[in-house]
Amino acid sequence: MNMPGLDGFETAARARMMGGRVASIPLIAMTADVLEDQIAAFRRAGFDGFLAKPLLPETMAEEIARFL
């Protein structure tokens, strides 16, 4: 979510505004901020899921599998 130049919220907004197939690509936020209000903000921003840091490989695999 915290990236230099363009954060995750702006990235999600731009992807969703593109329309077509790009707008339907599942977006998964990866962040250390996992409080309820932050998770709700991810959903409002257009994210389909989220991964909390520290990231465990099995958790990442499960979250990605939800969209395959």
N, CA, C and O atoms as a Tripos MOL2 file, in Angstrom:
@<TRIPOS>MOLECULE
protein
  272   271    68     0     0
PROTEIN
NO_CHARGES

@<TRIPOS>ATOM
      1 N           0.8100   -1.1880    0.0000 N.3       1 MET1
      2 CA          0.0000    0.0000    0.0000 C.3       1 MET1
      3 C           0.8550    1.2540    0.0000 C.2       1 MET1
      4 O           0.5160    2.2470   -0.6440 O.2       1 MET1
      5 N           1.9510    1.2060    0.7160 N.am      2 ASN2
      6 CA          2.8390    2.3660    0.7870 C.3       2 ASN2
      7 C           3.9780    2.1770   -0.1970 C.2       2 ASN2
      8 O           4.9490    1.4700    0.0740 O.2       2 ASN2
      9 N           3.8380    2.8260   -1.3450 N.am      3 MET3
     10 CA          4.8490    2.7170   -2.3870 C.3       3 MET3
     11 C           5.3010    4.1230   -2.7520 C.2       3 MET3
     12 O           4.5260    5.0710   -2.6230 O.2       3 MET3
     13 N           6.5220    4.2730   -3.1970 N.am      4 PRO4
     14 CA          6.9870    5.6050   -3.5960 C.3       4 PRO4
     15 C           6.2970    6.0710   -4.8750 C.2       4 PRO4
     16 O           6.1510    5.3090   -5.8310 O.2       4 PRO4
     17 N           5.8820    7.3220   -4.8740 N.am      5 GLY5
     18 CA          5.3120    7.9110   -6.0860 C.3       5 GLY5
     19 C           3.8300    7.6880   -6.2810 C.2       5 GLY5
     20 O           3.1060    8.6260   -6.6120 O.2       5 GLY5
     21 N           3.3660    6.4800   -6.0840 N.am      6 LEU6
     22 CA          1.9640    6.1400   -6.3240 C.3       6 LEU6
     23 C           1.5630    5.0820   -5.3070 C.2       6 LEU6
     24 O           2.0320    3.9460   -5.3740 O.2       6 LEU6
     25 N           0.7000    5.4460   -4.3680 N.am      7 ASP7
     26 CA          0.3410    4.4760   -3.3260 C.3       7 ASP7
     27 C          -0.7010    3.4770   -3.8290 C.2       7 ASP7
     28 O          -1.2120    3.6030   -4.9420 O.2       7 ASP7
     29 N          -1.0020    2.5040   -3.0080 N.am      8 GLY8
     30 CA         -1.9400    1.4570   -3.3840 C.3       8 GLY8
     31 C          -3.3410    1.9550   -3.6610 C.2       8 GLY8
     32 O          -4.0230    1.4290   -4.5400 O.2       8 GLY8
     33 N          -3.7860    2.9760   -2.9150 N.am      9 PHE9
     34 CA         -5.1250    3.5220   -3.1270 C.3       9 PHE9
     35 C          -5.2430    4.1660   -4.5040 C.2       9 PHE9
     36 O          -6.2310    3.9560   -5.2070 O.2       9 PHE9
     37 N          -4.2470    4.9410   -4.8850 N.am     10 GLU10
     38 CA         -4.2690    5.5830   -6.2050 C.3      10 GLU10
     39 C          -4.1190    4.5380   -7.3100 C.2      10 GLU10
     40 O          -4.7570    4.6460   -8.3580 O.2      10 GLU10
     41 N          -3.2910    3.5420   -7.0840 N.am     11 THR11
     42 CA         -3.1310    2.4700   -8.0720 C.3      11 THR11
     43 C          -4.4570    1.7560   -8.2990 C.2      11 THR11
     44 O          -4.8360    1.5000   -9.4420 O.2      11 THR11
     45 N          -5.1690    1.4300   -7.2120 N.am     12 ALA12
     46 CA         -6.4690    0.7580   -7.3330 C.3      12 ALA12
     47 C          -7.4710    1.6410   -8.0690 C.2      12 ALA12
     48 O          -8.2010    1.1630   -8.9380 O.2      12 ALA12
     49 N          -7.5090    2.9220   -7.7250 N.am     13 ALA13
     50 CA         -8.4460    3.8380   -8.3770 C.3      13 ALA13
     51 C          -8.1860    3.9050   -9.8760 C.2      13 ALA13
     52 O          -9.1220    3.8650  -10.6750 O.2      13 ALA13
     53 N          -6.9270    4.0050  -10.2540 N.am     14 ARG14
     54 CA         -6.5870    4.0740  -11.6750 C.3      14 ARG14
     55 C          -6.9480    2.7870  -12.4070 C.2      14 ARG14
     56 O          -7.4500    2.8300  -13.5300 O.2      14 ARG14
     57 N          -6.6930    1.6370  -11.7730 N.am     15 ALA15
     58 CA         -7.0220    0.3510  -12.3990 C.3      15 ALA15
     59 C          -8.5270    0.2260  -12.5920 C.2      15 ALA15
     60 O          -8.9770   -0.2180  -13.6490 O.2      15 ALA15
     61 N          -9.3090    0.6080  -11.5920 N.am     16 ARG16
     62 CA        -10.7600    0.4870  -11.6860 C.3      16 ARG16
     63 C         -11.3490    1.4560  -12.7040 C.2      16 ARG16
     64 O         -12.3650    1.1500  -13.3280 O.2      16 ARG16
     65 N         -10.7320    2.6140  -12.8810 N.am     17 MET17
     66 CA        -11.2250    3.6100  -13.8440 C.3      17 MET17
     67 C         -10.9160    3.2230  -15.2870 C.2      17 MET17
     68 O         -11.5250    3.7590  -16.2140 O.2      17 MET17
     69 N          -9.9830    2.3050  -15.4860 N.am     18 MET18
     70 CA         -9.5890    1.9360  -16.8410 C.3      18 MET18
     71 C         -10.7030    1.2000  -17.5780 C.2      18 MET18
     72 O         -10.7720    1.2340  -18.8060 O.2      18 MET18
     73 N         -11.5660    0.5410  -16.8260 N.am     19 GLY19
     74 CA        -12.6460   -0.1850  -17.4550 C.3      19 GLY19
     75 C         -12.1760   -1.4810  -18.1020 C.2      19 GLY19
     76 O         -11.0010   -1.8410  -18.0280 O.2      19 GLY19
     77 N         -13.0960   -2.1590  -18.7220 N.am     20 GLY20
     78 CA        -12.7830   -3.3930  -19.4350 C.3      20 GLY20
     79 C         -12.1730   -4.4650  -18.5470 C.2      20 GLY20
     80 O         -12.4700   -4.5530  -17.3560 O.2      20 GLY20
     81 N         -11.3250   -5.2690  -19.1440 N.am     21 ARG21
     82 CA        -10.7120   -6.3910  -18.4260 C.3      21 ARG21
     83 C          -9.8120   -5.9300  -17.2970 C.2      21 ARG21
     84 O          -9.7400   -6.5920  -16.2610 O.2      21 ARG21
     85 N          -9.1270   -4.8170  -17.4690 N.am     22 VAL22
     86 CA         -8.2240   -4.3260  -16.4250 C.3      22 VAL22
     87 C          -9.0060   -4.0280  -15.1500 C.2      22 VAL22
     88 O          -8.5340   -4.3240  -14.0520 O.2      22 VAL22
     89 N         -10.1820   -3.4530  -15.2820 N.am     23 ALA23
     90 CA        -10.9880   -3.0890  -14.1110 C.3      23 ALA23
     91 C         -11.4880   -4.3100  -13.3500 C.2      23 ALA23
     92 O         -11.8590   -4.2000  -12.1820 O.2      23 ALA23
     93 N         -11.5010   -5.4620  -13.9900 N.am     24 SER24
     94 CA        -12.0090   -6.6600  -13.3220 C.3      24 SER24
     95 C         -10.9070   -7.5370  -12.7260 C.2      24 SER24
     96 O         -11.2000   -8.5700  -12.1240 O.2      24 SER24
     97 N          -9.6550   -7.1410  -12.8860 N.am     25 ILE25
     98 CA         -8.5500   -7.8990  -12.3000 C.3      25 ILE25
     99 C          -8.6360   -7.8070  -10.7780 C.2      25 ILE25
    100 O          -8.7420   -6.7030  -10.2430 O.2      25 ILE25
    101 N          -8.5950   -8.9230  -10.0730 N.am     26 PRO26
    102 CA         -8.6280   -8.8650   -8.6090 C.3      26 PRO26
    103 C          -7.4140   -8.1240   -8.0510 C.2      26 PRO26
    104 O          -6.2790   -8.3720   -8.4600 O.2      26 PRO26
    105 N          -7.6650   -7.2250   -7.1260 N.am     27 LEU27
    106 CA         -6.5980   -6.4750   -6.4690 C.3      27 LEU27
    107 C          -6.5050   -6.9180   -5.0170 C.2      27 LEU27
    108 O          -7.5050   -6.9610   -4.3000 O.2      27 LEU27
    109 N          -5.2950   -7.2440   -4.5990 N.am     28 ILE28
    110 CA         -5.0450   -7.6710   -3.2210 C.3      28 ILE28
    111 C          -4.0450   -6.7100   -2.5980 C.2      28 ILE28
    112 O          -2.9170   -6.5780   -3.0750 O.2      28 ILE28
    113 N          -4.4620   -6.0440   -1.5380 N.am     29 ALA29
    114 CA         -3.5810   -5.1170   -0.8240 C.3      29 ALA29
    115 C          -2.6320   -5.9160    0.0590 C.2      29 ALA29
    116 O          -3.0270   -6.9110    0.6670 O.2      29 ALA29
    117 N          -1.3860   -5.4800    0.1260 N.am     30 MET30
    118 CA         -0.4260   -6.0860    1.0440 C.3      30 MET30
    119 C           0.0870   -4.9720    1.9520 C.2      30 MET30
    120 O           0.6670   -3.9940    1.4820 O.2      30 MET30
    121 N          -0.1320   -5.1310    3.2610 N.am     31 THR31
    122 CA          0.1760   -4.0570    4.1860 C.3      31 THR31
    123 C           0.3490   -4.5670    5.6140 C.2      31 THR31
    124 O          -0.0630   -5.6780    5.9490 O.2      31 THR31
    125 N           0.9530   -3.7490    6.4250 N.am     32 ALA32
    126 CA          1.0360   -4.0450    7.8560 C.3      32 ALA32
    127 C          -0.1360   -3.4090    8.5980 C.2      32 ALA32
    128 O          -0.3280   -3.6670    9.7860 O.2      32 ALA32
    129 N          -0.9220   -2.5800    7.9080 N.am     33 ASP33
    130 CA         -2.0570   -1.8820    8.5170 C.3      33 ASP33
    131 C          -3.3220   -2.7240    8.3740 C.2      33 ASP33
    132 O          -3.9700   -2.6950    7.3280 O.2      33 ASP33
    133 N          -3.6710   -3.4640    9.4020 N.am     34 VAL34
    134 CA         -4.8040   -4.3790    9.2880 C.3      34 VAL34
    135 C          -5.8820   -4.1250   10.3420 C.2      34 VAL34
    136 O          -6.5760   -5.0550   10.7540 O.2      34 VAL34
    137 N          -6.0240   -2.8940   10.7740 N.am     35 LEU35
    138 CA         -7.1190   -2.5580   11.6720 C.3      35 LEU35
    139 C          -8.4180   -2.5330   10.8690 C.2      35 LEU35
    140 O          -8.3980   -2.3270    9.6560 O.2      35 LEU35
    141 N          -9.5430   -2.7420   11.5450 N.am     36 GLU36
    142 CA        -10.8340   -2.8350   10.8560 C.3      36 GLU36
    143 C         -11.1150   -1.6410    9.9550 C.2      36 GLU36
    144 O         -11.5720   -1.8230    8.8260 O.2      36 GLU36
    145 N         -10.8520   -0.4150   10.4270 N.am     37 ASP37
    146 CA        -11.1220    0.7620    9.6000 C.3      37 ASP37
    147 C         -10.2140    0.8100    8.3760 C.2      37 ASP37
    148 O         -10.6160    1.3130    7.3270 O.2      37 ASP37
    149 N          -9.0110    0.2990    8.4980 N.am     38 GLN38
    150 CA         -8.0970    0.2720    7.3520 C.3      38 GLN38
    151 C          -8.5380   -0.7820    6.3320 C.2      38 GLN38
    152 O          -8.4620   -0.5560    5.1240 O.2      38 GLN38
    153 N          -8.9920   -1.9150    6.8220 N.am     39 ILE39
    154 CA         -9.4910   -2.9610    5.9250 C.3      39 ILE39
    155 C         -10.7230   -2.4480    5.1720 C.2      39 ILE39
    156 O         -10.8710   -2.6990    3.9760 O.2      39 ILE39
    157 N         -11.6020   -1.7340    5.8720 N.am     40 ALA40
    158 CA        -12.7830   -1.1510    5.2290 C.3      40 ALA40
    159 C         -12.3610   -0.1420    4.1580 C.2      40 ALA40
    160 O         -12.9860   -0.0690    3.1000 O.2      40 ALA40
    161 N         -11.3180    0.6280    4.4190 N.am     41 ALA41
    162 CA        -10.8170    1.5930    3.4350 C.3      41 ALA41
    163 C         -10.2890    0.8720    2.1930 C.2      41 ALA41
    164 O         -10.4630    1.3600    1.0760 O.2      41 ALA41
    165 N          -9.6500   -0.2760    2.3750 N.am     42 PHE42
    166 CA         -9.1790   -1.0560    1.2270 C.3      42 PHE42
    167 C         -10.3630   -1.4800    0.3660 C.2      42 PHE42
    168 O         -10.3270   -1.3580   -0.8580 O.2      42 PHE42
    169 N         -11.4000   -1.9750    1.0090 N.am     43 ARG43
    170 CA        -12.5930   -2.4200    0.2730 C.3      43 ARG43
    171 C         -13.2290   -1.2480   -0.4900 C.2      43 ARG43
    172 O         -13.5880   -1.3850   -1.6590 O.2      43 ARG43
    173 N         -13.3630   -0.1080    0.1770 N.am     44 ARG44
    174 CA        -13.9460    1.0730   -0.4830 C.3      44 ARG44
    175 C         -13.0920    1.5260   -1.6690 C.2      44 ARG44
    176 O         -13.6170    2.0580   -2.6470 O.2      44 ARG44
    177 N         -11.7950    1.3200   -1.5810 N.am     45 ALA45
    178 CA        -10.8810    1.7310   -2.6480 C.3      45 ALA45
    179 C         -10.9190    0.7750   -3.8380 C.2      45 ALA45
    180 O         -10.3420    1.0740   -4.8840 O.2      45 ALA45
    181 N         -11.5820   -0.3580   -3.6980 N.am     46 GLY46
    182 CA        -11.6910   -1.2900   -4.8160 C.3      46 GLY46
    183 C         -10.8600   -2.5490   -4.6990 C.2      46 GLY46
    184 O         -10.7900   -3.3360   -5.6430 O.2      46 GLY46
    185 N         -10.2260   -2.7510   -3.5470 N.am     47 PHE47
    186 CA         -9.4670   -3.9830   -3.3650 C.3      47 PHE47
    187 C         -10.4100   -5.1450   -3.0790 C.2      47 PHE47
    188 O         -11.4330   -4.9830   -2.4130 O.2      47 PHE47
    189 N         -10.0520   -6.3110   -3.5910 N.am     48 ASP48
    190 CA        -10.8670   -7.5120   -3.4000 C.3      48 ASP48
    191 C         -10.4310   -8.3120   -2.1810 C.2      48 ASP48
    192 O         -11.2070   -9.1110   -1.6580 O.2      48 ASP48
    193 N          -9.2200   -8.1120   -1.7300 N.am     49 GLY49
    194 CA         -8.6960   -8.8370   -0.5810 C.3      49 GLY49
    195 C          -7.4860   -8.1160   -0.0360 C.2      49 GLY49
    196 O          -7.0810   -7.0760   -0.5550 O.2      49 GLY49
    197 N          -6.9140   -8.6750    1.0120 N.am     50 PHE50
    198 CA         -5.7080   -8.0790    1.5640 C.3      50 PHE50
    199 C          -4.8530   -9.1470    2.2080 C.2      50 PHE50
    200 O          -5.3490  -10.1920    2.6290 O.2      50 PHE50
    201 N          -3.5670   -8.8720    2.2800 N.am     51 LEU51
    202 CA         -2.5940   -9.7250    2.9460 C.3      51 LEU51
    203 C          -1.8810   -8.8910    3.9930 C.2      51 LEU51
    204 O          -1.4450   -7.7720    3.7230 O.2      51 LEU51
    205 N          -1.7660   -9.4450    5.1860 N.am     52 ALA52
    206 CA         -1.1050   -8.7360    6.2870 C.3      52 ALA52
    207 C           0.3500   -9.1630    6.3910 C.2      52 ALA52
    208 O           0.6930  -10.3310    6.2060 O.2      52 ALA52
    209 N           1.1940   -8.1870    6.6910 N.am     53 LYS53
    210 CA          2.5960   -8.4790    6.9760 C.3      53 LYS53
    211 C           2.7430   -8.7950    8.4480 C.2      53 LYS53
    212 O           2.0140   -8.2100    9.2490 O.2      53 LYS53
    213 N           3.6180   -9.6630    8.8530 N.am     54 PRO54
    214 CA          4.5430  -10.3890    7.9800 C.3      54 PRO54
    215 C           3.7920  -11.4160    7.1460 C.2      54 PRO54
    216 O           2.8940  -12.1020    7.6350 O.2      54 PRO54
    217 N           4.1610  -11.5060    5.9270 N.am     55 LEU55
    218 CA          3.4890  -12.3550    4.9560 C.3      55 LEU55
    219 C           3.9650  -13.7970    5.0700 C.2      55 LEU55
    220 O           5.1610  -14.0830    5.0140 O.2      55 LEU55
    221 N           3.0050  -14.6890    5.2300 N.am     56 LEU56
    222 CA          3.3070  -16.1260    5.2610 C.3      56 LEU56
    223 C           2.9630  -16.7230    3.8950 C.2      56 LEU56
    224 O           1.8980  -16.4280    3.3510 O.2      56 LEU56
    225 N           3.8330  -17.5460    3.3360 N.am     57 PRO57
    226 CA          3.5820  -18.1100    2.0070 C.3      57 PRO57
    227 C           2.2340  -18.8280    1.8890 C.2      57 PRO57
    228 O           1.5570  -18.7100    0.8680 O.2      57 PRO57
    229 N           1.8500  -19.5610    2.9150 N.am     58 GLU58
    230 CA          0.5810  -20.2860    2.8280 C.3      58 GLU58
    231 C          -0.6120  -19.3390    2.8460 C.2      58 GLU58
    232 O          -1.6260  -19.6140    2.2040 O.2      58 GLU58
    233 N          -0.5080  -18.2370    3.5630 N.am     59 THR59
    234 CA         -1.5830  -17.2490    3.5810 C.3      59 THR59
    235 C          -1.7050  -16.5880    2.2130 C.2      59 THR59
    236 O          -2.8120  -16.3830    1.7150 O.2      59 THR59
    237 N          -0.5730  -16.2560    1.6070 N.am     60 MET60
    238 CA         -0.5890  -15.6570    0.2810 C.3      60 MET60
    239 C          -1.2010  -16.6250   -0.7320 C.2      60 MET60
    240 O          -2.0080  -16.2160   -1.5660 O.2      60 MET60
    241 N          -0.8330  -17.8780   -0.6690 N.am     61 ALA61
    242 CA         -1.3760  -18.8770   -1.5940 C.3      61 ALA61
    243 C          -2.8860  -19.0140   -1.4300 C.2      61 ALA61
    244 O          -3.6060  -19.1180   -2.4230 O.2      61 ALA61
    245 N          -3.3720  -19.0140   -0.1960 N.am     62 GLU62
    246 CA         -4.8140  -19.1130    0.0500 C.3      62 GLU62
    247 C          -5.5620  -17.9100   -0.4990 C.2      62 GLU62
    248 O          -6.6210  -18.0630   -1.1070 O.2      62 GLU62
    249 N          -5.0260  -16.7240   -0.2930 N.am     63 GLU63
    250 CA         -5.6980  -15.5090   -0.7670 C.3      63 GLU63
    251 C          -5.7130  -15.4550   -2.2820 C.2      63 GLU63
    252 O          -6.7290  -15.0890   -2.8720 O.2      63 GLU63
    253 N          -4.6180  -15.8070   -2.9210 N.am     64 ILE64
    254 CA         -4.5770  -15.8220   -4.3800 C.3      64 ILE64
    255 C          -5.5110  -16.8940   -4.9330 C.2      64 ILE64
    256 O          -6.1600  -16.6770   -5.9560 O.2      64 ILE64
    257 N          -5.5870  -18.0340   -4.2770 N.am     65 ALA65
    258 CA         -6.4500  -19.1300   -4.7350 C.3      65 ALA65
    259 C          -7.9180  -18.7290   -4.7620 C.2      65 ALA65
    260 O          -8.6930  -19.2740   -5.5490 O.2      65 ALA65
    261 N          -8.3080  -17.7910   -3.9200 N.am     66 ARG66
    262 CA         -9.7130  -17.3350   -3.9110 C.3      66 ARG66
    263 C         -10.1120  -16.7350   -5.2470 C.2      66 ARG66
    264 O         -11.3000  -16.6980   -5.5690 O.2      66 ARG66
    265 N          -9.1500  -16.2610   -6.0380 N.am     67 PHE67
    266 CA         -9.4530  -15.5680   -7.2690 C.3      67 PHE67
    267 C          -9.0990  -16.3630   -8.5200 C.2      67 PHE67
    268 O          -9.2520  -15.8600   -9.6330 O.2      67 PHE67
    269 N          -8.6320  -17.5870   -8.3520 N.am     68 LEU68
    270 CA         -8.2800  -18.4170   -9.5140 C.3      68 LEU68
    271 C          -9.4200  -19.3080   -9.9160 C.2      68 LEU68
    272 O          -9.2980  -20.0730  -10.8730 O.2      68 LEU68
@<TRIPOS>BOND
     1     1     2 1
     2     2     3 1
     3     3     4 2
     4     3     5 am
     5     5     6 1
     6     6     7 1
     7     7     8 2
     8     7     9 am
     9     9    10 1
    10    10    11 1
    11    11    12 2
    12    11    13 am
    13    13    14 1
    14    14    15 1
    15    15    16 2
    16    15    17 am
    17    17    18 1
    18    18    19 1
    19    19    20 2
    20    19    21 am
    21    21    22 1
    22    22    23 1
    23    23    24 2
    24    23    25 am
    25    25    26 1
    26    26    27 1
    27    27    28 2
    28    27    29 am
    29    29    30 1
    30    30    31 1
    31    31    32 2
    32    31    33 am
    33    33    34 1
    34    34    35 1
    35    35    36 2
    36    35    37 am
    37    37    38 1
    38    38    39 1
    39    39    40 2
    40    39    41 am
    41    41    42 1
    42    42    43 1
    43    43    44 2
    44    43    45 am
    45    45    46 1
    46    46    47 1
    47    47    48 2
    48    47    49 am
    49    49    50 1
    50    50    51 1
    51    51    52 2
    52    51    53 am
    53    53    54 1
    54    54    55 1
    55    55    56 2
    56    55    57 am
    57    57    58 1
    58    58    59 1
    59    59    60 2
    60    59    61 am
    61    61    62 1
    62    62    63 1
    63    63    64 2
    64    63    65 am
    65    65    66 1
    66    66    67 1
    67    67    68 2
    68    67    69 am
    69    69    70 1
    70    70    71 1
    71    71    72 2
    72    71    73 am
    73    73    74 1
    74    74    75 1
    75    75    76 2
    76    75    77 am
    77    77    78 1
    78    78    79 1
    79    79    80 2
    80    79    81 am
    81    81    82 1
    82    82    83 1
    83    83    84 2
    84    83    85 am
    85    85    86 1
    86    86    87 1
    87    87    88 2
    88    87    89 am
    89    89    90 1
    90    90    91 1
    91    91    92 2
    92    91    93 am
    93    93    94 1
    94    94    95 1
    95    95    96 2
    96    95    97 am
    97    97    98 1
    98    98    99 1
    99    99   100 2
   100    99   101 am
   101   101   102 1
   102   102   103 1
   103   103   104 2
   104   103   105 am
   105   105   106 1
   106   106   107 1
   107   107   108 2
   108   107   109 am
   109   109   110 1
   110   110   111 1
   111   111   112 2
   112   111   113 am
   113   113   114 1
   114   114   115 1
   115   115   116 2
   116   115   117 am
   117   117   118 1
   118   118   119 1
   119   119   120 2
   120   119   121 am
   121   121   122 1
   122   122   123 1
   123   123   124 2
   124   123   125 am
   125   125   126 1
   126   126   127 1
   127   127   128 2
   128   127   129 am
   129   129   130 1
   130   130   131 1
   131   131   132 2
   132   131   133 am
   133   133   134 1
   134   134   135 1
   135   135   136 2
   136   135   137 am
   137   137   138 1
   138   138   139 1
   139   139   140 2
   140   139   141 am
   141   141   142 1
   142   142   143 1
   143   143   144 2
   144   143   145 am
   145   145   146 1
   146   146   147 1
   147   147   148 2
   148   147   149 am
   149   149   150 1
   150   150   151 1
   151   151   152 2
   152   151   153 am
   153   153   154 1
   154   154   155 1
   155   155   156 2
   156   155   157 am
   157   157   158 1
   158   158   159 1
   159   159   160 2
   160   159   161 am
   161   161   162 1
   162   162   163 1
   163   163   164 2
   164   163   165 am
   165   165   166 1
   166   166   167 1
   167   167   168 2
   168   167   169 am
   169   169   170 1
   170   170   171 1
   171   171   172 2
   172   171   173 am
   173   173   174 1
   174   174   175 1
   175   175   176 2
   176   175   177 am
   177   177   178 1
   178   178   179 1
   179   179   180 2
   180   179   181 am
   181   181   182 1
   182   182   183 1
   183   183   184 2
   184   183   185 am
   185   185   186 1
   186   186   187 1
   187   187   188 2
   188   187   189 am
   189   189   190 1
   190   190   191 1
   191   191   192 2
   192   191   193 am
   193   193   194 1
   194   194   195 1
   195   195   196 2
   196   195   197 am
   197   197   198 1
   198   198   199 1
   199   199   200 2
   200   199   201 am
   201   201   202 1
   202   202   203 1
   203   203   204 2
   204   203   205 am
   205   205   206 1
   206   206   207 1
   207   207   208 2
   208   207   209 am
   209   209   210 1
   210   210   211 1
   211   211   212 2
   212   211   213 am
   213   213   214 1
   214   214   215 1
   215   215   216 2
   216   215   217 am
   217   217   218 1
   218   218   219 1
   219   219   220 2
   220   219   221 am
   221   221   222 1
   222   222   223 1
   223   223   224 2
   224   223   225 am
   225   225   226 1
   226   226   227 1
   227   227   228 2
   228   227   229 am
   229   229   230 1
   230   230   231 1
   231   231   232 2
   232   231   233 am
   233   233   234 1
   234   234   235 1
   235   235   236 2
   236   235   237 am
   237   237   238 1
   238   238   239 1
   239   239   240 2
   240   239   241 am
   241   241   242 1
   242   242   243 1
   243   243   244 2
   244   243   245 am
   245   245   246 1
   246   246   247 1
   247   247   248 2
   248   247   249 am
   249   249   250 1
   250   250   251 1
   251   251   252 2
   252   251   253 am
   253   253   254 1
   254   254   255 1
   255   255   256 2
   256   255   257 am
   257   257   258 1
   258   258   259 1
   259   259   260 2
   260   259   261 am
   261   261   262 1
   262   262   263 1
   263   263   264 2
   264   263   265 am
   265   265   266 1
   266   266   267 1
   267   267   268 2
   268   267   269 am
   269   269   270 1
   270   270   271 1
   271   271   272 2
@<TRIPOS>SUBSTRUCTURE
     1 MET1         2 RESIDUE 1 A MET
     2 ASN2         6 RESIDUE 1 A ASN
     3 MET3        10 RESIDUE 1 A MET
     4 PRO4        14 RESIDUE 1 A PRO
     5 GLY5        18 RESIDUE 1 A GLY
     6 LEU6        22 RESIDUE 1 A LEU
     7 ASP7        26 RESIDUE 1 A ASP
     8 GLY8        30 RESIDUE 1 A GLY
     9 PHE9        34 RESIDUE 1 A PHE
    10 GLU10       38 RESIDUE 1 A GLU
    11 THR11       42 RESIDUE 1 A THR
    12 ALA12       46 RESIDUE 1 A ALA
    13 ALA13       50 RESIDUE 1 A ALA
    14 ARG14       54 RESIDUE 1 A ARG
    15 ALA15       58 RESIDUE 1 A ALA
    16 ARG16       62 RESIDUE 1 A ARG
    17 MET17       66 RESIDUE 1 A MET
    18 MET18       70 RESIDUE 1 A MET
    19 GLY19       74 RESIDUE 1 A GLY
    20 GLY20       78 RESIDUE 1 A GLY
    21 ARG21       82 RESIDUE 1 A ARG
    22 VAL22       86 RESIDUE 1 A VAL
    23 ALA23       90 RESIDUE 1 A ALA
    24 SER24       94 RESIDUE 1 A SER
    25 ILE25       98 RESIDUE 1 A ILE
    26 PRO26      102 RESIDUE 1 A PRO
    27 LEU27      106 RESIDUE 1 A LEU
    28 ILE28      110 RESIDUE 1 A ILE
    29 ALA29      114 RESIDUE 1 A ALA
    30 MET30      118 RESIDUE 1 A MET
    31 THR31      122 RESIDUE 1 A THR
    32 ALA32      126 RESIDUE 1 A ALA
    33 ASP33      130 RESIDUE 1 A ASP
    34 VAL34      134 RESIDUE 1 A VAL
    35 LEU35      138 RESIDUE 1 A LEU
    36 GLU36      142 RESIDUE 1 A GLU
    37 ASP37      146 RESIDUE 1 A ASP
    38 GLN38      150 RESIDUE 1 A GLN
    39 ILE39      154 RESIDUE 1 A ILE
    40 ALA40      158 RESIDUE 1 A ALA
    41 ALA41      162 RESIDUE 1 A ALA
    42 PHE42      166 RESIDUE 1 A PHE
    43 ARG43      170 RESIDUE 1 A ARG
    44 ARG44      174 RESIDUE 1 A ARG
    45 ALA45      178 RESIDUE 1 A ALA
    46 GLY46      182 RESIDUE 1 A GLY
    47 PHE47      186 RESIDUE 1 A PHE
    48 ASP48      190 RESIDUE 1 A ASP
    49 GLY49      194 RESIDUE 1 A GLY
    50 PHE50      198 RESIDUE 1 A PHE
    51 LEU51      202 RESIDUE 1 A LEU
    52 ALA52      206 RESIDUE 1 A ALA
    53 LYS53      210 RESIDUE 1 A LYS
    54 PRO54      214 RESIDUE 1 A PRO
    55 LEU55      218 RESIDUE 1 A LEU
    56 LEU56      222 RESIDUE 1 A LEU
    57 PRO57      226 RESIDUE 1 A PRO
    58 GLU58      230 RESIDUE 1 A GLU
    59 THR59      234 RESIDUE 1 A THR
    60 MET60      238 RESIDUE 1 A MET
    61 ALA61      242 RESIDUE 1 A ALA
    62 GLU62      246 RESIDUE 1 A GLU
    63 GLU63      250 RESIDUE 1 A GLU
    64 ILE64      254 RESIDUE 1 A ILE
    65 ALA65      258 RESIDUE 1 A ALA
    66 ARG66      262 RESIDUE 1 A ARG
    67 PHE67      266 RESIDUE 1 A PHE
    68 LEU68      270 RESIDUE 1 A LEU
